Amino acid sequence: MKNSQHLGFWFLLAILGFLLSPLLRSGDSMERFVIGEIQQTRAAMGSRASDMVVGFANSIFEGTPLAVVAGAAKTAKLTKAERQLSARVAGPGGAIMGSMFNSYMQGLVLQSYIVAMRLAIVLIWLVFLSPMFIASVYDGLMQRNVKMSEFGALRPATFTLAGMVVIPVVALPVLYLVLPFSLSPLLAPAWAALVALPLSILVSNSQPIFGR
């Protein structure tokens, strides 16, 4: 599997997770999930950072494509009259399906809000952890320069293996956005530590783009 296909697989998995997560909870349960997510963020990052996260999520939810998702979900919900009509036409089964549909649409809206919150958390951590990633890439470039100046071999097999490790780890924040359970934001430094070494190995064995 090519690295681009490998990365695409993880993004596809994240999209499926976004669509399937509301099926795991009722609308009321999703509301409690959002409240719990905010409380955990506040406990882990403090009041100031958590206010930034919630404010960022609110602004994204109102001013970006997430608002389209929310708006579409709200308008797609069945009204009370439509549920009653469904119950008369399709019987109890139709009423149950209508209730499930409304619950899913409500869950999709709340899931969108959770994604916006977690995106804010990821962006905050990326700012703080960017020096580590920059240092890792720089270390890899220096190792590659040493290999090339001393006629050392750039190992394509090592590059491929490092890529197979780096891509799933790099994709973890994308999966974190749609996880159906809470995960402490304080795990971000551990994730960065997992990325640093294989990223350096990946860069040190990468082929030059131009010339030698």
DRENLOKE-717508 format. One line per field, with one value per residue (C-alpha): residue number from 1; y, x, z. Coordinates in Angstrom, 3 decimals. Last residue first. Example, Ala and Ser with C-alpha at 12.3 -4.5 7.8 and 13.67 -1.06 7.14 Angstrom:
2
k = 2, 1
Y = -1.060, -4.500
X = 13.670, 12.300
Z = 7.140, 7.800
//
This chain:
212
k = 212, 211, 210, 209, 208, 207, 206, 205, 204, 203, 202, 201, 200, 199, 198, 197, 196, 195, 194, 193, 192, 191, 190, 189, 188, 187, 186, 185, 184, 183, 182, 181, 180, 179, 178, 177, 176, 175, 174, 173, 172, 171, 170, 169, 168, 167, 166, 165, 164, 163, 162, 161, 160, 159, 158, 157, 156, 155, 154, 153, 152, 151, 150, 149, 148, 147, 146, 145, 144, 143, 142, 141, 140, 139, 138, 137, 136, 135, 134, 133, 132, 131, 130, 129, 128, 127, 126, 125, 124, 123, 122, 121, 120, 119, 118, 117, 116, 115, 114, 113, 112, 111, 110, 109, 108, 107, 106, 105, 104, 103, 102, 101, 100, 99, 98, 97, 96, 95, 94, 93, 92, 91, 90, 89, 88, 87, 86, 85, 84, 83, 82, 81, 80, 79, 78, 77, 76, 75, 74, 73, 72, 71, 70, 69, 68, 67, 66, 65, 64, 63, 62, 61, 60, 59, 58, 57, 56, 55, 54, 53, 52, 51, 50, 49, 48, 47, 46, 45, 44, 43, 42, 41, 40, 39, 38, 37, 36, 35, 34, 33, 32, 31, 30, 29, 28, 27, 26, 25, 24, 23, 22, 21, 20, 19, 18, 17, 16, 15, 14, 13, 12, 11, 10, 9, 8, 7, 6, 5, 4, 3, 2, 1
Y = 14.979, 16.431, 17.893, 15.977, 14.275, 10.730, 10.216, 8.083, 10.770, 12.131, 8.817, 8.195, 11.635, 10.988, 7.561, 9.270, 12.244, 10.701, 8.642, 11.593, 13.783, 11.283, 11.304, 15.114, 14.949, 12.671, 15.722, 16.255, 13.408, 11.109, 11.053, 8.384, 8.076, 9.117, 11.514, 14.199, 11.671, 9.862, 12.964, 13.362, 9.705, 10.169, 11.210, 7.915, 5.911, 7.721, 7.611, 3.831, 2.839, 5.755, 4.429, 1.061, 2.695, 4.848, 1.836, -0.116, 2.856, 2.914, 5.996, 4.471, 6.292, 7.968, 10.024, 13.308, 11.589, 9.895, 13.082, 15.080, 12.469, 12.660, 16.449, 16.245, 13.786, 16.031, 18.989, 16.995, 16.000, 19.533, 20.930, 18.305, 19.142, 22.882, 22.317, 20.854, 24.048, 25.224, 21.695, 21.437, 24.446, 23.163, 19.740, 21.280, 23.511, 20.492, 18.720, 21.437, 21.498, 17.697, 17.859, 20.397, 18.188, 15.259, 17.438, 18.045, 14.383, 13.286, 15.463, 13.930, 10.423, 11.017, 12.414, 9.346, 6.986, 8.702, 8.471, 4.786, 4.102, 5.929, 4.027, 0.708, 1.599, 1.932, 2.870, 5.283, 6.433, 6.447, 8.250, 10.884, 11.360, 11.667, 14.195, 16.242, 16.241, 17.447, 15.103, 16.262, 17.097, 20.819, 20.368, 18.021, 20.328, 23.287, 21.400, 20.138, 23.588, 25.110, 22.648, 24.144, 27.279, 30.312, 29.170, 25.897, 27.372, 30.332, 28.112, 25.673, 28.485, 29.825, 26.347, 25.824, 29.343, 28.870, 25.553, 27.312, 29.900, 27.504, 24.925, 22.421, 19.021, 19.837, 22.268, 19.790, 17.068, 19.307, 20.266, 16.629, 15.660, 18.317, 17.093, 13.477, 14.465, 15.994, 12.863, 10.746, 12.898, 12.435, 8.683, 7.196, 4.676, 5.692, 9.225, 7.757, 6.232, 9.321, 10.762, 7.348, 6.789, 10.090, 9.134, 5.761, 7.517, 9.745, 6.669, 4.929, 8.046, 8.040, 4.472, 5.254, 8.205, 6.049, 3.453, 0.000
X = 21.936, 19.723, 16.372, 13.881, 16.528, 15.494, 14.194, 16.230, 16.971, 13.428, 11.807, 14.273, 13.484, 9.766, 10.205, 11.831, 9.467, 6.036, 5.797, 7.057, 4.366, 1.687, 2.987, 2.864, -0.814, -1.970, -2.894, -5.960, -7.627, -9.745, -13.539, -15.469, -16.983, -13.674, -14.339, -11.674, -9.256, -9.190, -7.706, -5.294, -4.224, -3.413, 0.182, 0.608, -0.889, 1.375, 4.598, 4.832, 4.221, 6.409, 9.244, 8.945, 8.976, 12.002, 13.801, 13.141, 14.300, 17.652, 19.727, 23.201, 26.209, 28.576, 30.136, 28.640, 25.320, 25.063, 26.000, 23.428, 20.754, 21.555, 21.308, 17.927, 16.622, 17.740, 16.011, 12.795, 12.890, 13.753, 10.816, 8.530, 9.693, 9.388, 5.801, 4.640, 3.204, 1.492, 0.347, -1.204, -3.438, -4.423, -5.354, -7.476, -9.311, -9.983, -11.328, -13.892, -14.964, -15.276, -17.390, -19.684, -20.078, -20.943, -23.653, -25.218, -24.890, -26.470, -29.505, -29.805, -29.451, -32.112, -34.481, -33.960, -34.478, -37.764, -38.940, -37.965, -39.929, -42.985, -42.785, -42.576, -45.573, -47.767, -46.499, -49.211, -50.581, -47.161, -45.562, -48.289, -47.663, -43.930, -44.556, -46.802, -44.135, -41.514, -38.915, -35.339, -33.750, -33.860, -31.744, -29.292, -28.851, -28.245, -25.707, -23.837, -23.937, -22.689, -19.810, -19.042, -17.779, -19.102, -21.376, -19.753, -16.296, -17.082, -18.635, -15.734, -13.222, -15.160, -15.289, -11.554, -10.653, -12.808, -11.012, -7.643, -8.630, -10.422, -7.678, -6.311, -7.106, -10.053, -11.599, -11.185, -12.759, -15.729, -16.227, -16.135, -18.560, -21.037, -20.737, -21.262, -24.288, -25.803, -24.912, -26.765, -29.850, -29.726, -29.263, -25.801, -23.878, -25.561, -24.189, -20.646, -21.360, -21.077, -17.992, -16.355, -16.932, -15.201, -12.300, -11.922, -11.789, -9.021, -7.132, -7.456, -6.340, -3.084, -2.356, -3.355, -0.938, 1.772, 1.343, 0.000
Z = -4.897, -7.555, -6.578, -4.428, -2.331, -1.284, 2.244, 4.644, 7.237, 6.903, 7.858, 10.688, 12.152, 11.833, 13.470, 16.485, 16.926, 16.385, 19.581, 21.629, 20.079, 21.122, 24.696, 24.636, 23.468, 26.303, 28.391, 26.174, 28.113, 25.991, 26.047, 24.151, 20.665, 19.054, 16.180, 16.601, 18.128, 14.776, 13.155, 16.079, 15.593, 11.888, 12.670, 14.561, 11.687, 9.152, 11.175, 11.603, 7.973, 6.942, 9.091, 7.332, 3.892, 4.733, 6.212, 3.013, 0.905, 2.754, 2.011, 1.885, 3.228, 0.800, 3.602, 2.423, 1.667, 5.045, 6.910, 4.948, 5.751, 9.462, 9.307, 7.563, 10.167, 13.031, 11.368, 11.007, 14.689, 15.801, 13.834, 15.359, 18.887, 18.267, 16.980, 20.311, 21.807, 18.619, 17.786, 21.260, 20.653, 17.202, 18.601, 21.368, 18.863, 16.663, 19.739, 20.299, 16.635, 16.564, 19.731, 18.047, 14.992, 17.271, 18.817, 15.396, 14.438, 17.726, 17.062, 13.600, 15.032, 17.673, 15.054, 12.863, 15.795, 16.666, 13.063, 12.920, 16.101, 14.772, 11.483, 13.305, 15.454, 12.357, 8.909, 7.828, 11.189, 12.908, 9.974, 10.090, 13.808, 13.193, 10.436, 12.725, 15.449, 12.972, 11.510, 11.690, 8.350, 9.032, 12.128, 10.446, 7.486, 9.767, 11.844, 8.811, 7.215, 10.457, 10.345, 6.933, 8.738, 10.644, 13.445, 14.475, 13.991, 16.254, 18.932, 18.778, 19.181, 22.169, 23.718, 23.223, 24.401, 27.501, 28.066, 27.871, 30.478, 32.794, 33.049, 30.551, 32.064, 34.348, 31.845, 28.999, 31.142, 31.971, 28.318, 27.235, 29.999, 28.850, 25.247, 26.345, 28.415, 25.285, 23.332, 25.910, 25.477, 21.693, 22.000, 21.799, 19.706, 16.457, 16.853, 16.456, 13.030, 10.815, 12.512, 12.745, 9.035, 8.310, 10.605, 8.887, 5.527, 6.898, 8.100, 4.730, 2.881, 4.830, 3.770, 0.200, 0.161, 1.768, -0.954, 0.000
//
